[in-house]
Amino acid sequence: MRITDLLKSNGIKLNAKVSSKSAAIDELVALHQKCGNLKDVAAYKKGILKREEMGTTAIGMEVAIPHAKSEAVKAPALAAITVPDGVDYDSPDGAPCKLIFMIAATMDGDVHLEVLARLMQMLMHEDFTSKLKAAKTPKEFLDIIDKQESAQFPEEAAAPAAKKGGYQVLAVTACPTGIAHTYMAAEALQKAGDEMGISIKVETNGSGGAKNVLTAEEIANCDGIIIAADKNVETARFDGKPVYSTKVADGIHKPQELINKIVNKEAPVFHSDKKAESSEASSDGESAGRKFYKHLMNGVSHMLPFVVAGGIFIAIAFLIDSFAGVPQDGGFGTGTPVSSWFKNIGGVAFGFMLPILAGFIGKSIADRPGLLVGFVGGALAASGATFANPAALTGDDALKAGVAEAIPSGFLGALLAGFLAGWLLKLVMKACNHLPHALEGIKPILIYPLAGLGIVGVMMCAVNPIMGIINTGLKNGINWMAGQPALLVPVCALLAGMMAIDMGGPFNKAAYVTATALLTDALESGNPNDPAFIIMGAVMIGGMVPPIAIALSTTIFKNRWTPEERKSGPVNYIMGLSFVTEGAIPYAAGHPLQVIPSCLVGSACAGALSALFGCTLKAPHGGIFVLPTIGNPGMYFLALVIGSVVGMLMLLILKRPIPKEA
């Protein structure tokens, strides 16, 4: 694929008369529409304007490249105008823009991004842009592009061969959308390095993924690394090397200055334990609430597989004993060899739940040393060790020793262990920065583990009695609600509705984690009448309703949705029945004021009916695949249908028909 495959003659307008930046954007969007490149003109323009809000796409040299990735784009394409009189486009060099390309990109990273990257690099050559601005016809305009591309990229570009002894300077470029600035900064740095006689290799983190990736050997042998990026990139690999970080625009406009920062040894040495180490956005400047949520979700996401798989195994054990006619007493779930096997395996998985939760919260806060304190804290929360009973003795053992029984603090104790132990250990790590450098090697294998173990051991012996009282109070409250349908039904409606508010976000996870924590205790206790089973049923049905309601709406009321939305609609039947709430997210993102309230009401309705009908669920996940573990399945299915229909009817009321021309 070549650039001329994306840019057609009817997508080019020469000698355009535009008086403002907004007028230039309108002109280019109109060219895309004329070429049939767009499914939704308004949505694509919205994406263009949103990108401009992040910073002007003018690059200087009288050139601008507005761009957007959007679901509204049918296929990747280009449009272009020349403006002989120039137009003010907020260019960083203050010059009016006379050559403007507009990129329409689809959401997937494909071959077209490589082609677009070529254009970005070509536009860094002033002689090329001068010829384009002087073109008399669209055909001449295309011919100029074709000749430059053939000369600059005679074959597929290969990664530059490493100079003997490696590269003197390495660089990484990245921008939020990964289309234009990423590749322009790379080209500018490469060009400047060649002119200065400095060997340089540039890695691009674009929409199609990382290209020209820096190797460990190259990193080890270089003098330093430039990071010209407007989003965070992987930096742990640069530990101990001089690194200079700046915005991607500086890579385009100040390449020589950036290279000199490395050559003149002006870049600070980077230490990975003090900087972000992932490809996610940097946490600098994040609110305390956002950081808390990220730490919590790190623990929860690692814990859930243990809960889900273990819970289903235990539910199968209950199911086998039910078919076998085993009495539903304290030994329920272990009445036959087969059910006992399932119960034991599920119990082993459950045994890891609290240590995994606390361990990965601690790791998120204090990196690897935090894993130890979190794991041990979670295990102590499960065992219930206290100062009066540090061995966590129970039953006859505690009686013989003359001590009070251990007091497990459960899920809440593990949460506290992960956060408090992680934060306290982080303080210890900061304090250890003042130790002699000769002790650096023993910090991670001796000092941090010993200090962390002592901290979490003392802390959990103090925490367990307090959290144990809270857990007991919550459990007693739930048991009391079980005999008060007037209270249990509203609680189930609330938790089910929370599943639909953000569909995988904080509200959704709070409701789900609450239900799974209660379910864990209920499964371990072996009480088949525990109200936690009703709550779990309401929470799962609340997560099933949003995708099904949307699927019904796209099937029955087609005039409310675009062709693409209707095409994707049927998939949500499967996702909803499988308890994958996230299937509704694209629709909620596109129409939040209509979709979210509709799904919330439908989910809350289904959750309330599920509780009212006395439906129970003994597995924490699975949708229709765990149907045998659902108590009163016929009424549960009825509640699901009613909730989904309510959500569909709410969408009918709140979402207006799409005009035919759209």
C-alpha positions as CSV (number, residue, x, y, z in Angstrom):
1,M,0.0,0.0,0.0
2,R,1.3,3.5,-0.9
3,I,0.3,7.0,0.1
4,T,-1.5,7.5,-3.2
5,D,-3.7,4.6,-2.4
6,L,-5.1,6.6,0.5
7,L,-5.3,10.0,-1.2
8,K,-7.4,10.4,-4.3
9,S,-7.8,13.3,-6.7
10,N,-11.2,14.3,-5.5
11,G,-9.8,14.4,-2.0
12,I,-7.5,17.3,-2.9
13,K,-8.4,20.9,-3.2
14,L,-5.7,23.4,-4.4
15,N,-5.7,27.1,-3.8
16,A,-8.5,26.9,-1.2
17,K,-9.8,30.1,0.4
18,V,-10.2,29.6,4.1
19,S,-10.3,32.3,6.7
20,S,-9.8,30.4,9.9
21,K,-8.6,27.1,11.4
22,S,-12.2,25.9,11.8
23,A,-13.0,26.7,8.2
24,A,-10.0,24.7,7.1
25,I,-11.2,21.7,9.2
26,D,-14.7,22.0,7.6
27,E,-13.2,22.1,4.1
28,L,-11.1,18.9,4.8
29,V,-13.9,17.1,6.5
30,A,-16.1,17.9,3.5
31,L,-13.5,16.4,1.1
32,H,-13.5,13.2,3.2
33,Q,-17.3,13.1,3.0
34,K,-17.2,13.7,-0.8
35,C,-14.8,10.8,-1.2
36,G,-17.2,8.5,0.8
37,N,-14.6,7.9,3.5
38,L,-16.9,8.5,6.5
39,K,-19.8,6.7,8.1
40,D,-20.7,9.6,10.4
41,V,-19.4,13.0,9.5
42,A,-20.4,14.7,12.8
43,A,-18.6,12.0,14.9
44,Y,-15.5,12.2,12.8
45,K,-15.3,16.0,13.1
46,K,-15.8,15.7,16.8
47,G,-12.7,13.4,16.9
48,I,-10.7,15.9,14.9
49,L,-11.7,18.8,17.3
50,K,-11.0,16.7,20.3
51,R,-7.5,16.0,19.0
52,E,-6.9,19.8,18.4
53,E,-7.9,20.5,22.0
54,M,-4.9,18.4,23.1
55,G,-2.7,20.7,21.2
56,T,-2.4,22.1,17.7
57,T,-1.5,19.6,14.9
58,A,0.3,22.3,13.0
59,I,4.0,21.3,12.9
60,G,5.6,24.4,11.6
61,M,7.1,25.0,8.1
62,E,3.6,26.1,7.0
63,V,2.3,22.5,7.4
64,A,-0.6,21.1,9.6
65,I,-1.8,17.5,9.9
66,P,-5.1,17.2,11.7
67,H,-5.9,13.6,12.4
68,A,-8.3,11.3,14.3
69,K,-8.9,7.6,14.8
70,S,-12.6,7.0,14.9
71,E,-15.3,4.4,14.5
72,A,-16.9,6.9,12.1
73,V,-14.2,6.2,9.5
74,K,-15.0,3.5,6.8
75,A,-11.5,3.0,5.7
76,P,-8.2,4.8,6.2
77,A,-7.9,7.8,4.0
78,L,-6.3,11.2,3.4
79,A,-7.6,14.6,2.3
80,A,-5.4,17.6,1.5
81,I,-5.7,21.3,0.7
82,T,-3.3,24.1,-0.2
83,V,-3.9,27.6,1.0
84,P,-1.7,30.1,-0.9
85,D,-2.7,33.0,1.4
86,G,-2.1,30.9,4.5
87,V,-4.4,30.4,7.5
88,D,-3.7,30.8,11.2
89,Y,-3.5,27.3,12.6
90,D,-1.8,28.0,16.0
91,S,1.5,26.8,14.5
92,P,4.3,26.6,17.1
93,D,6.5,28.8,14.8
94,G,3.8,31.4,14.4
95,A,3.7,31.0,10.6
96,P,0.4,30.6,8.7
97,C,-0.3,27.1,7.3
98,K,-0.3,26.7,3.5
99,L,-0.4,22.9,3.3
100,I,-2.8,20.8,5.3
101,F,-3.3,17.1,5.2
102,M,-6.2,15.5,7.2
103,I,-5.9,11.8,8.2
104,A,-9.0,9.7,8.8
105,A,-7.9,6.5,10.5
106,T,-9.8,3.5,11.6
107,M,-9.5,2.2,15.2
108,D,-7.4,-0.8,14.3
109,G,-3.6,-0.6,13.8
110,D,-3.0,-1.9,10.3
111,V,-0.7,-1.5,7.3
112,H,-2.2,1.9,6.6
113,L,-0.5,3.3,9.7
114,E,2.9,2.4,8.3
115,V,2.0,4.3,5.1
116,L,0.8,7.3,7.0
117,A,4.0,7.2,9.0
118,R,5.9,7.6,5.7
119,L,4.0,10.7,4.9
120,M,4.9,12.2,8.3
121,Q,8.5,11.6,7.6
122,M,8.3,12.9,4.0
123,L,6.8,16.2,5.3
124,M,9.9,16.9,7.3
125,H,11.6,17.7,4.0
126,E,11.0,21.4,3.0
127,D,11.8,20.9,-0.6
128,F,9.0,18.3,-0.8
129,T,6.4,20.5,0.9
130,S,7.4,23.5,-1.3
131,K,6.7,21.4,-4.4
132,L,3.3,20.4,-3.1
133,K,2.3,24.0,-2.3
134,A,3.2,25.0,-5.8
135,A,1.3,22.1,-7.5
136,K,-1.2,23.3,-10.2
137,T,-3.4,20.2,-10.4
138,P,-4.4,17.3,-8.2
139,K,-2.6,14.9,-10.6
140,E,0.6,16.9,-10.2
141,F,0.1,16.9,-6.5
142,L,-0.1,13.1,-6.4
143,D,2.8,12.7,-8.8
144,I,5.0,14.8,-6.5
145,I,4.0,12.5,-3.5
146,D,4.6,9.3,-5.6
147,K,8.1,10.4,-6.7
148,Q,9.2,11.4,-3.2
149,E,7.9,8.2,-1.7
150,S,9.7,6.1,-4.4
151,A,12.9,8.0,-3.7
152,Q,12.7,8.1,0.1
153,F,11.3,4.5,0.5
154,P,12.5,2.5,-2.4
155,E,11.8,-0.7,-0.4
156,E,10.2,-1.5,2.9
157,A,12.1,0.4,5.5
158,A,14.2,-1.9,7.6
159,A,15.6,-1.2,11.1
160,P,18.9,0.6,10.7
161,A,21.9,-1.6,11.2
162,A,23.7,-1.0,14.4
163,K,27.0,0.9,14.2
164,K,30.0,-0.9,15.4
165,G,29.9,-0.7,19.2
166,G,26.3,0.2,19.2
167,Y,24.4,3.5,18.9
168,Q,25.6,6.6,20.6
169,V,22.1,7.9,21.3
170,L,18.8,6.0,21.5
171,A,15.3,7.6,21.5
172,V,11.7,6.6,21.9
173,T,8.8,8.7,20.5
174,A,5.1,8.4,21.2
175,C,2.0,10.6,21.0
176,P,-1.6,9.9,22.3
177,T,-3.0,8.8,19.0
178,G,0.2,7.3,17.6
179,I,-0.3,8.5,14.0
180,A,1.5,11.7,13.2
181,H,3.7,13.2,15.8
182,T,5.2,9.9,16.8
183,Y,6.8,9.4,13.3
184,M,7.6,13.0,12.7
185,A,9.6,13.2,15.9
186,A,11.4,10.0,14.9
187,E,12.3,11.4,11.5
188,A,13.4,14.7,12.9
189,L,15.7,13.0,15.4
190,Q,17.1,10.6,12.9
191,K,17.7,13.5,10.4
192,A,19.4,15.6,13.1
193,G,21.6,12.8,14.2
194,D,22.8,12.1,10.6
195,E,23.6,15.9,10.2
196,M,25.5,16.0,13.5
197,G,27.4,12.8,12.8
198,I,25.8,11.1,15.8
199,S,24.7,7.5,15.5
200,I,21.1,7.3,16.7
201,K,18.3,4.7,16.6
202,V,14.6,5.7,17.3
203,E,11.9,3.4,18.5
204,T,8.3,4.5,17.6
205,N,5.4,3.6,19.9
206,G,2.6,4.2,17.3
207,S,-0.9,2.8,16.9
208,G,0.4,-0.3,15.1
209,G,2.6,-1.1,18.1
210,A,6.3,-0.5,18.9
211,K,8.5,-0.5,15.9
212,N,12.3,-0.5,15.6
213,V,12.4,-1.7,19.2
214,L,15.6,-0.9,21.2
215,T,17.5,-4.1,22.2
216,A,19.1,-4.7,25.6
217,E,22.5,-4.7,24.0
218,E,21.9,-1.3,22.4
219,I,20.6,0.2,25.6
220,A,23.7,-1.1,27.5
221,N,26.1,0.4,25.0
222,C,24.5,3.8,24.4
223,D,25.4,7.1,26.0
224,G,21.8,7.9,26.9
225,I,18.2,7.8,25.8
226,I,15.8,10.5,24.7
227,I,12.1,10.0,25.5
228,A,10.0,12.4,23.4
229,A,6.5,11.3,24.3
230,D,3.1,12.6,25.4
231,K,2.2,9.3,27.0
232,N,4.2,7.0,29.2
233,V,6.3,4.3,27.6
234,E,8.1,1.3,29.1
235,T,11.1,2.7,31.0
236,A,12.2,0.0,33.5
237,R,14.6,-1.2,30.8
238,F,16.6,2.1,31.0
239,D,17.5,1.7,34.7
240,G,20.9,3.2,35.4
241,K,21.2,5.0,32.0
242,P,21.0,8.7,31.4
243,V,17.5,9.5,30.2
244,Y,16.1,12.8,29.1
245,S,12.3,13.0,28.9
246,T,10.3,15.7,27.1
247,K,7.2,16.2,25.0
248,V,6.9,14.8,21.5
249,A,6.7,18.2,20.0
250,D,10.3,18.9,21.2
251,G,11.4,15.8,19.2
252,I,10.0,17.5,16.1
253,H,11.2,21.1,16.7
254,K,14.3,20.7,18.9
255,P,16.0,17.5,17.8
256,Q,19.6,18.9,17.9
257,E,19.0,20.3,21.4
258,L,17.7,16.9,22.6
259,I,20.6,15.0,21.2
260,N,23.1,17.5,22.7
261,K,21.5,16.8,26.1
262,I,22.8,13.2,25.8
263,V,26.1,14.0,24.1
264,N,27.0,16.8,26.7
265,K,26.0,14.5,29.6
266,E,23.2,16.8,30.8
267,A,20.6,14.1,31.2
268,P,20.0,12.7,34.7
269,V,20.5,9.0,35.4
270,F,17.2,7.1,35.5
271,H,16.3,4.8,38.4
272,S,13.3,2.6,37.6
273,D,12.1,2.4,41.3
274,K,11.4,6.2,41.1
275,K,9.7,6.4,37.8
276,A,6.7,4.8,36.1
277,E,7.6,1.4,34.6
278,S,4.6,0.5,32.5
279,S,3.1,1.4,29.2
280,E,0.1,3.0,30.9
281,A,-0.2,6.8,31.4
282,S,2.1,8.1,34.1
283,S,0.7,8.4,37.6
284,D,2.3,11.7,38.2
285,G,-0.4,14.2,39.2
286,E,-3.1,11.6,39.7
287,S,-5.6,12.1,42.5
288,A,-5.3,10.0,45.7
289,G,-8.6,8.3,44.9
290,R,-7.4,7.3,41.4
291,K,-4.2,5.8,42.9
292,F,-6.2,4.0,45.5
293,Y,-8.4,2.5,42.9
294,K,-5.5,1.3,40.7
295,H,-3.9,-0.4,43.7
296,L,-7.2,-2.1,44.6
297,M,-7.9,-3.2,41.1
298,N,-4.4,-4.7,40.8
299,G,-5.3,-6.9,43.8
300,V,-8.8,-7.7,42.7
301,S,-7.9,-8.6,39.1
302,H,-5.3,-11.1,40.3
303,M,-7.7,-12.5,43.0
304,L,-10.8,-13.1,40.8
305,P,-9.6,-16.1,38.9
306,F,-9.1,-17.9,42.2
307,V,-12.6,-16.9,43.4
308,V,-14.3,-17.8,40.1
309,A,-12.7,-21.1,39.5
310,G,-12.7,-22.1,43.2
311,G,-16.3,-21.0,43.6
312,I,-17.5,-23.0,40.6
313,F,-15.7,-26.1,41.9
314,I,-17.4,-25.8,45.3
315,A,-20.8,-25.1,43.6
316,I,-20.3,-28.3,41.6
317,A,-19.7,-30.2,44.9
318,F,-22.9,-28.8,46.3
319,L,-24.7,-29.8,43.1
320,I,-23.4,-33.4,43.2
321,D,-24.5,-33.8,46.9
322,S,-27.9,-32.4,46.0
323,F,-28.4,-35.0,43.3
324,A,-27.1,-37.7,45.7
325,G,-29.6,-36.7,48.4
326,V,-26.9,-35.8,51.0
327,P,-28.3,-34.0,54.0
328,Q,-27.8,-30.2,53.8
329,D,-25.8,-29.9,57.1
330,G,-22.3,-29.0,58.0
331,G,-20.9,-31.8,55.8
332,F,-22.8,-30.7,52.7
333,G,-20.5,-30.7,49.7
334,T,-18.3,-33.6,51.0
335,G,-21.0,-36.4,51.1
336,T,-19.5,-38.4,48.2
337,P,-15.9,-39.0,47.1
338,V,-16.5,-37.0,43.9
339,S,-18.1,-34.0,45.6
340,S,-15.4,-34.1,48.3
341,W,-12.7,-33.9,45.6
342,F,-14.4,-30.9,44.0
343,K,-14.9,-29.2,47.4
344,N,-11.3,-29.8,48.3
345,I,-9.8,-28.4,45.1
346,G,-12.2,-25.4,45.2
347,G,-11.2,-24.8,48.8
348,V,-7.5,-24.9,48.0
349,A,-8.1,-22.2,45.3
350,F,-10.1,-20.2,47.8
351,G,-7.2,-20.5,50.3
352,F,-5.1,-18.4,48.0
353,M,-7.7,-15.7,47.6
354,L,-6.8,-13.4,50.5
355,P,-3.0,-13.6,50.1
356,I,-3.3,-13.0,46.4
357,L,-5.5,-9.9,47.0
358,A,-3.3,-8.4,49.6
359,G,-0.1,-9.4,47.9
360,F,-0.8,-7.7,44.6
361,I,-2.1,-4.6,46.3
362,G,1.1,-4.4,48.2
363,K,3.1,-5.0,45.0
364,S,1.3,-2.2,43.3
365,I,2.2,0.2,46.1
366,A,5.8,-0.9,46.9
367,D,6.8,-3.0,43.9
368,R,8.4,-6.4,44.5
369,P,9.1,-5.9,48.2
370,G,5.4,-5.2,48.7
371,L,4.5,-8.6,47.4
372,L,5.9,-10.3,50.6
373,V,4.2,-8.1,53.1
374,G,0.9,-8.3,51.1
375,F,1.0,-12.1,50.9
376,V,1.8,-12.6,54.5
377,G,-0.7,-10.0,55.6
378,G,-3.4,-11.7,53.6
379,A,-2.5,-15.1,55.0
380,L,-2.6,-13.7,58.6
381,A,-6.0,-12.1,57.8
382,A,-7.3,-15.6,56.9
383,S,-5.7,-17.3,59.9
384,G,-6.8,-14.8,62.5
385,A,-3.6,-14.5,64.5
386,T,-3.8,-12.0,67.4
387,F,-1.4,-10.9,70.2
388,A,-3.3,-13.2,72.6
389,N,-3.2,-16.1,70.1
390,P,-0.3,-15.6,67.8
391,A,-0.3,-19.2,66.6
392,A,-3.9,-18.7,65.4
393,L,-5.2,-21.7,67.3
394,T,-8.9,-22.6,67.0
395,G,-11.4,-25.1,68.6
396,D,-9.9,-27.7,71.0
397,D,-6.4,-26.5,70.3
398,A,-7.2,-23.0,71.6
399,L,-9.1,-24.4,74.6
400,K,-6.1,-26.6,75.5
401,A,-3.7,-23.7,75.2
402,G,-6.0,-21.5,77.4
403,V,-6.3,-18.8,74.8
404,A,-9.2,-17.2,72.9
405,E,-9.9,-18.5,69.5
406,A,-8.2,-16.9,66.5
407,I,-10.2,-14.0,64.9
408,P,-9.9,-14.1,61.0
409,S,-10.5,-10.6,59.6
410,G,-11.3,-12.0,56.1
411,F,-11.7,-9.9,53.0
412,L,-11.6,-6.5,54.8
413,G,-8.5,-7.5,56.8
414,A,-6.7,-8.5,53.6
415,L,-7.6,-5.2,52.0
416,L,-6.2,-3.4,55.0
417,A,-3.1,-5.6,55.0
418,G,-2.3,-4.9,51.4
419,F,-2.7,-1.1,51.7
420,L,-1.2,-0.4,55.1
421,A,1.7,-2.9,54.8
422,G,2.5,-1.6,51.3
423,W,2.5,2.0,52.4
424,L,4.6,1.3,55.5
425,L,7.1,-0.7,53.6
426,K,7.4,2.1,51.0
427,L,8.4,4.4,53.9
428,V,11.0,1.9,55.0
429,M,12.4,1.8,51.5
430,K,12.7,5.6,51.4
431,A,14.4,5.6,54.8
432,C,16.9,3.0,53.5
433,N,18.0,5.4,50.7
434,H,20.2,7.0,53.4
435,L,22.1,3.7,54.1
436,P,25.6,3.3,52.8
437,H,25.9,2.4,49.1
438,A,27.7,-0.8,50.1
439,L,24.4,-2.2,51.5
440,E,22.5,-1.6,48.2
441,G,22.8,-5.3,47.2
442,I,21.3,-6.7,50.4
443,K,18.3,-4.3,50.6
444,P,15.9,-6.3,48.4
445,I,16.9,-9.8,49.8
446,L,17.4,-9.0,53.5
447,I,16.5,-5.6,54.8
448,Y,13.2,-5.1,53.0
449,P,11.9,-8.6,53.7
450,L,12.9,-8.6,57.4
451,A,11.5,-5.1,58.0
452,G,8.3,-5.9,56.0
453,L,7.7,-9.2,57.8
454,G,8.0,-7.6,61.2
455,I,5.7,-4.7,60.2
456,V,2.9,-6.9,58.8
457,G,3.2,-9.4,61.6
458,V,2.7,-6.9,64.4
459,M,0.1,-4.9,62.3
460,M,-2.2,-7.9,61.6
461,C,-2.2,-9.1,65.2
462,A,-3.6,-5.7,66.1
463,V,-5.9,-5.5,63.1
464,N,-7.5,-8.9,63.2
465,P,-9.6,-8.4,66.3
466,I,-11.0,-5.1,65.1
467,M,-11.7,-6.3,61.6
468,G,-13.1,-9.5,62.9
469,I,-15.7,-7.6,65.0
470,I,-16.7,-5.6,61.9
471,N,-16.9,-8.8,59.8
472,T,-19.1,-10.4,62.4
473,G,-21.3,-7.4,62.5
474,L,-21.7,-7.4,58.7
475,K,-22.5,-11.1,58.6
476,N,-25.1,-10.7,61.4
477,G,-26.6,-7.8,59.5
478,I,-26.9,-9.8,56.3
479,N,-28.5,-12.8,58.2
480,W,-31.0,-10.4,59.7
481,M,-31.8,-9.0,56.3
482,A,-32.5,-12.5,55.1
483,G,-35.5,-12.5,57.3
484,Q,-36.6,-9.0,56.2
485,P,-37.5,-9.2,52.5
486,A,-38.4,-5.5,52.6
487,L,-34.7,-4.8,53.2
488,L,-33.0,-7.6,51.2
489,V,-34.8,-6.8,48.0
490,P,-33.7,-3.1,47.9
491,V,-30.1,-4.0,48.7
492,C,-30.1,-6.5,45.8
493,A,-31.7,-3.9,43.5
494,L,-28.9,-1.4,44.5
495,L,-26.1,-3.9,43.9
496,A,-27.5,-5.0,40.6
497,G,-27.9,-1.4,39.5
498,M,-24.3,-0.7,40.4
499,M,-23.3,-3.4,38.0
500,A,-24.7,-1.3,35.1
501,I,-23.4,2.2,36.1
502,D,-19.9,1.9,34.7
503,M,-19.8,-1.8,33.4
504,G,-16.5,-2.9,34.7
505,G,-15.5,0.3,36.5
506,P,-15.3,1.2,40.2
507,F,-19.1,0.9,40.9
508,N,-19.3,-2.4,39.0
509,K,-16.3,-3.8,40.8
510,A,-17.4,-2.6,44.2
511,A,-20.8,-4.5,43.8
512,Y,-19.1,-7.6,42.4
513,V,-16.4,-7.8,45.0
514,T,-18.9,-7.3,47.8
515,A,-21.0,-10.2,46.5
516,T,-18.0,-12.5,46.0
517,A,-16.6,-11.8,49.4
518,L,-20.0,-12.7,51.0
519,L,-20.3,-15.8,48.7
520,T,-16.8,-17.0,49.8
521,D,-17.8,-17.0,53.4
522,A,-21.1,-18.7,52.6
523,L,-19.4,-21.5,50.6
524,E,-16.8,-22.1,53.3
525,S,-19.5,-22.3,56.0
526,G,-21.4,-24.9,54.0
527,N,-24.8,-23.3,54.9
528,P,-27.0,-23.8,51.8
529,N,-29.5,-21.2,53.0
530,D,-27.1,-18.3,53.4
531,P,-28.5,-15.0,52.1
532,A,-25.2,-14.4,50.3
533,F,-26.4,-16.7,47.6
534,I,-29.4,-14.5,46.9
535,I,-27.1,-11.4,46.8
536,M,-24.7,-13.1,44.4
537,G,-27.6,-14.1,42.1
538,A,-28.8,-10.4,42.0
539,V,-25.4,-9.1,41.2
540,M,-24.8,-11.5,38.3
541,I,-28.2,-10.8,36.8
542,G,-27.5,-7.1,37.1
543,G,-24.3,-7.6,35.0
544,M,-26.2,-9.7,32.4
545,V,-28.9,-7.2,31.7
546,P,-27.0,-4.3,29.9
547,P,-25.7,-6.3,26.9
548,I,-29.0,-8.2,26.5
549,A,-31.1,-4.9,26.7
550,I,-28.9,-3.4,24.0
551,A,-29.0,-6.5,21.8
552,L,-32.8,-6.5,22.0
553,S,-32.9,-2.8,21.2
554,T,-30.6,-3.1,18.1
555,T,-32.7,-6.1,16.9
556,I,-36.2,-4.7,17.5
557,F,-35.8,-0.9,17.3
558,K,-33.2,-0.7,14.5
559,N,-33.9,3.0,13.7
560,R,-32.2,4.0,17.0
561,W,-28.8,2.7,15.9
562,T,-26.3,3.1,13.1
563,P,-25.6,0.2,10.7
564,E,-22.4,-0.6,12.5
565,E,-24.1,-0.6,15.9
566,R,-26.8,-2.9,14.6
567,K,-24.2,-5.2,13.1
568,S,-22.5,-5.6,16.5
569,G,-25.7,-5.9,18.4
570,P,-26.3,-9.7,18.2
571,V,-22.9,-10.4,19.8
572,N,-24.3,-8.9,23.0
573,Y,-26.8,-11.7,23.4
574,I,-23.9,-14.1,23.9
575,M,-21.9,-11.7,26.1
576,G,-24.9,-10.9,28.3
577,L,-25.9,-14.6,28.8
578,S,-22.2,-15.2,29.6
579,F,-22.2,-12.4,32.2
580,V,-19.7,-10.2,30.3
581,T,-21.1,-6.8,31.1
582,E,-18.4,-5.1,29.1
583,G,-20.1,-5.9,25.9
584,A,-22.3,-2.8,26.5
585,I,-19.4,-0.4,26.9
586,P,-19.1,0.8,23.3
587,Y,-22.8,1.7,23.3
588,A,-22.6,3.4,26.7
589,A,-19.5,5.3,25.5
590,G,-21.3,6.5,22.4
591,H,-24.6,7.3,24.0
592,P,-24.0,7.7,27.8
593,L,-27.1,9.7,28.7
594,Q,-29.4,7.2,27.0
595,V,-27.7,3.9,27.6
596,I,-26.5,4.1,31.2
597,P,-29.8,5.2,32.8
598,S,-31.6,2.5,30.8
599,C,-29.3,-0.3,31.7
600,L,-29.2,0.9,35.4
601,V,-33.0,0.7,35.7
602,G,-33.2,-2.6,33.9
603,S,-30.5,-4.2,36.0
604,A,-32.0,-2.9,39.3
605,C,-35.4,-4.3,38.3
606,A,-33.9,-7.7,37.5
607,G,-31.9,-7.8,40.7
608,A,-35.0,-6.9,42.8
609,L,-37.1,-9.5,41.1
610,S,-34.4,-12.2,41.5
611,A,-34.3,-11.5,45.2
612,L,-38.1,-11.3,45.5
613,F,-38.4,-14.7,43.7
614,G,-35.8,-16.2,46.1
615,C,-33.3,-17.1,43.4
616,T,-29.9,-18.1,44.6
617,L,-26.5,-18.5,42.9
618,K,-23.6,-20.6,44.3
619,A,-21.0,-19.7,41.7
620,P,-19.4,-16.3,41.3
621,H,-19.4,-16.2,37.5
622,G,-20.5,-18.0,34.4
623,G,-24.0,-16.7,33.3
624,I,-26.0,-19.5,31.7
625,F,-23.0,-21.8,31.9
626,V,-23.5,-22.2,35.7
627,L,-27.3,-22.7,35.4
628,P,-27.3,-25.9,37.5
629,T,-26.0,-23.9,40.4
630,I,-28.9,-21.4,40.3
631,G,-31.7,-21.9,42.7
632,N,-35.2,-21.5,41.1
633,P,-33.7,-21.1,37.6
634,G,-37.1,-20.6,35.9
635,M,-37.9,-17.5,37.9
636,Y,-34.3,-16.3,37.6
637,F,-34.7,-16.5,33.8
638,L,-38.0,-14.6,34.0
639,A,-36.3,-11.9,36.1
640,L,-33.6,-11.6,33.5
641,V,-36.1,-11.3,30.6
642,I,-38.2,-8.7,32.5
643,G,-35.1,-6.6,33.4
644,S,-33.7,-6.7,29.8
645,V,-37.1,-5.7,28.4
646,V,-37.4,-2.8,30.8
647,G,-33.9,-1.6,29.7
648,M,-34.8,-2.0,26.1
649,L,-38.1,0.1,26.6
650,M,-36.1,2.8,28.5
651,L,-33.8,3.0,25.5
652,L,-36.8,3.3,23.2
653,I,-37.9,6.3,25.3
654,L,-34.6,8.0,25.8
655,K,-32.9,7.4,22.4
656,R,-34.3,9.2,19.4
657,P,-34.4,7.6,15.9
658,I,-31.4,8.4,13.8
659,P,-32.1,10.5,10.7
660,K,-32.2,8.5,7.5
661,E,-29.4,10.4,5.9
662,A,-27.1,9.3,8.8
